[in-house]
Amino acid sequence: MSSSEGKTITVIGSGLIGRSWAMVFISGGYRVKIYDNQPGQAARAIHEVRKQLEDLQEECMLRGDRNASEQIALLSSHDDLCQALEGAFFIQECVFEEIEAKRSVFQAVESHVGEGVILSSSTSCLLPSNIFSQVQNRKRCIISHPVNPPYYVRLVELVPHPETLAEVMDTTHALMTAVGQAPVRLKKEIDGFALNRVQYAIIAESWRLVKDGVISVKDIDLVMSEGLGMRYAFIGPMETMHLNAPEGLEDYVQRYREGMKRVLNAFGPVPEFSGEAAERINKVSLCVCVLYCFYQRLYILGLGQMSSDFANQVHKRYEKLGYFNEGNGTLSPASSRASILQFFPSSTITRRYPSTCCQAVQTSFSTLQWKPSCEKTLAISVKYFTSIKYFILD
Ligand SMILES: NC(=O)c1ccc[n+]([C@@H]2O[C@H](COP(=O)([O-])OP(=O)(O)OC[C@H]3O[C@@H](n4cnc5c(N)ncnc54)[C@H](O)[C@@H]3O)[C@@H](O)[C@H]2O)c1
């Protein structure tokens, strides 16, 4: 019997995030009861989820072992909170980002469920000590912050209340892992959690550079989309440092420590994000975005958003190298090696780990049903880079 068999999760709030969480949990075999305080809204959500699952099935992108109808059969909608909570071991709250709305939901939930039930919030930026302040038993409270949309983007930040039990963190981590998400544990609460603190650091410096006339709006976005972003879609900052110097992380900090400190000390104050600079950036950004939408559609495929230009580029190169002719979904070691060198002629990863990289590429190709299309090429590339990473970490 699988760990999800017969277990029930209640999702409270059936908007964008509630629907996506429901899809994630049913893909892992859990029964999901979805509740919304707007009558009829939860039922409409199920209708929407059904449509999405059928489309995903058609595209061979459905998550989990069950087919779309089997997954839908695990889902029920409720306009009555008490009924929705019955039998659940885990509650995922997804209502509006308003502190009072969340507090009153958790107060109501607590009066209907047993001591052992985990109360989890999807909040983007409210702290556990605020949200759960009116819950009596805060030891079972946790934040499971997804990245939108959780069905496609796997990261979940788990943030404990100061009183949260270690076993609540462990159970939530195990649940998220079991349904295919990528949970990370924060050891204590902090404003912005981890993802937004990193994101805001990038936004702040990008803003300062534009505001101070160092670079244009369009070009700072290119710094990310054509530079840092390509790398960070596959490896994190620590891995980047480790792979960016011949002898690894220690070597990297030896070489660049002083430079990094000098630059960081020169950073300006937190921007106001308003006034004349905001108007100027907004105007330019709008123009850039409109143009961008015209010729660069964004896909959400497994790993979040990536530009179709990148997929096209990869696709064309594979085509040129004759990889599509191999047809049966496998790549020879020679082709794998050629593909790696083609993409990463000077990469430290491929220079340091040539045989594991080849192996990773071969495995990626053979585990995906190979059909030459732009979308599939992107999916393969995602899988291929991710595998390289896992091979190296193993
Ligand atoms: N949208 C995102 O990008 C994103 C990403 C990560 C986390 N989150 C967080 O997820 C939560 C939900 O966001 P969303 O984008 O799905 O919002 P949404 O506006 O799409 O949906 C909210 C839903 O909650 C329902 N609701 C409101 N009050 C309720 C109550 N008291 N009881 C039951 N249902 C109630 C509403 O009817 C609505 O269907 C928020 O806390 C948000 O910060 C959102």
The ligand as an SDF file (V2000), in Angstrom:
LIG
                    3D

 44 48  0  0  0  0  0  0  0  0999 V2000
   -0.6000   33.6010   -6.8750 N   0  0  0  0  0  0  0  0  0  0  0  0
    0.6760   33.4230   -6.5960 C   0  0  0  0  0  0  0  0  0  0  0  0
    1.5620   33.6950   -7.4100 O   0  0  0  0  0  0  0  0  0  0  0  0
    1.0680   32.8410   -5.2620 C   0  0  0  0  0  0  0  0  0  0  0  0
    2.3150   32.1960   -5.1150 C   0  0  0  0  0  0  0  0  0  0  0  0
    2.6430   31.6340   -3.8790 C   0  0  0  0  0  0  0  0  0  0  0  0
    1.7670   31.7520   -2.8030 C   0  0  0  0  0  0  0  0  0  0  0  0
    0.5730   32.4070   -2.9680 N   0  0  0  0  0  0  0  0  0  0  0  0
   -0.3190   32.5220   -1.8240 C   0  0  0  0  0  0  0  0  0  0  0  0
   -1.4020   31.6130   -1.9680 O   0  0  0  0  0  0  0  0  0  0  0  0
   -2.5670   32.1610   -1.3570 C   0  0  0  0  0  0  0  0  0  0  0  0
   -3.7160   32.1320   -2.3520 C   0  0  0  0  0  0  0  0  0  0  0  0
   -3.3680   32.9160   -3.4770 O   0  0  0  0  0  0  0  0  0  0  0  0
   -4.1710   32.8010   -4.8620 P   0  0  0  0  0  0  0  0  0  0  0  0
   -3.3300   33.4860   -5.8740 O   0  0  0  0  0  0  0  0  0  0  0  0
   -4.5970   31.4060   -5.0910 O   0  0  0  0  0  0  0  0  0  0  0  0
   -5.4540   33.6980   -4.5450 O   0  0  0  0  0  0  0  0  0  0  0  0
   -6.8550   33.7220   -5.3260 P   0  0  0  0  0  0  0  0  0  0  0  0
   -7.3930   35.0960   -5.1330 O   0  0  0  0  0  0  0  0  0  0  0  0
   -6.6810   33.1970   -6.7170 O   0  0  0  0  0  0  0  0  0  0  0  0
   -7.7510   32.6650   -4.5300 O   0  0  0  0  0  0  0  0  0  0  0  0
   -8.1710   32.8300   -3.2150 C   0  0  0  0  0  0  0  0  0  0  0  0
   -9.3790   31.9320   -3.0070 C   0  0  0  0  0  0  0  0  0  0  0  0
   -9.6650   31.8730   -1.6070 O   0  0  0  0  0  0  0  0  0  0  0  0
  -11.0680   31.9540   -1.4400 C   0  0  0  0  0  0  0  0  0  0  0  0
  -11.2910   32.4590   -0.0770 N   0  0  0  0  0  0  0  0  0  0  0  0
  -11.1270   33.7140    0.3970 C   0  0  0  0  0  0  0  0  0  0  0  0
  -11.4030   33.7600    1.7260 N   0  0  0  0  0  0  0  0  0  0  0  0
  -11.7530   32.4920    2.0720 C   0  0  0  0  0  0  0  0  0  0  0  0
  -12.1490   31.8930    3.2850 C   0  0  0  0  0  0  0  0  0  0  0  0
  -12.2540   32.6060    4.4060 N   0  0  0  0  0  0  0  0  0  0  0  0
  -12.4400   30.5770    3.2980 N   0  0  0  0  0  0  0  0  0  0  0  0
  -12.3380   29.8420    2.1660 C   0  0  0  0  0  0  0  0  0  0  0  0
  -11.9770   30.3610    0.9730 N   0  0  0  0  0  0  0  0  0  0  0  0
  -11.6910   31.6710    0.9270 C   0  0  0  0  0  0  0  0  0  0  0  0
  -11.5380   32.8850   -2.5210 C   0  0  0  0  0  0  0  0  0  0  0  0
  -12.9280   32.7150   -2.7900 O   0  0  0  0  0  0  0  0  0  0  0  0
  -10.6530   32.4470   -3.6920 C   0  0  0  0  0  0  0  0  0  0  0  0
  -11.2410   31.4040   -4.4300 O   0  0  0  0  0  0  0  0  0  0  0  0
   -2.1830   33.5460   -0.8680 C   0  0  0  0  0  0  0  0  0  0  0  0
   -1.8090   33.5110    0.4730 O   0  0  0  0  0  0  0  0  0  0  0  0
   -0.9790   33.8870   -1.7240 C   0  0  0  0  0  0  0  0  0  0  0  0
   -0.1060   34.8110   -1.1140 O   0  0  0  0  0  0  0  0  0  0  0  0
    0.1960   32.9370   -4.1810 C   0  0  0  0  0  0  0  0  0  0  0  0
  1  2  1  0
  2  3  2  0
  2  4  1  0
  4  5  1  0
  4 44  2  0
  5  6  2  0
  6  7  1  0
  7  8  2  0
  8  9  1  0
  8 44  1  0
  9 10  1  0
  9 42  1  0
 10 11  1  0
 11 12  1  0
 11 40  1  0
 12 13  1  0
 13 14  1  0
 14 15  2  0
 14 16  1  0
 14 17  1  0
 17 18  1  0
 18 19  2  0
 18 20  1  0
 18 21  1  0
 21 22  1  0
 22 23  1  0
 23 24  1  0
 23 38  1  0
 24 25  1  0
 25 26  1  0
 25 36  1  0
 26 27  1  0
 26 35  1  0
 27 28  2  0
 28 29  1  0
 29 30  1  0
 29 35  2  0
 30 31  1  0
 30 32  2  0
 32 33  1  0
 33 34  2  0
 34 35  1  0
 36 37  1  0
 36 38  1  0
 38 39  1  0
 40 41  1  0
 40 42  1  0
 42 43  1  0
M  CHG  2   8   1  16  -1
M  END
$$$$
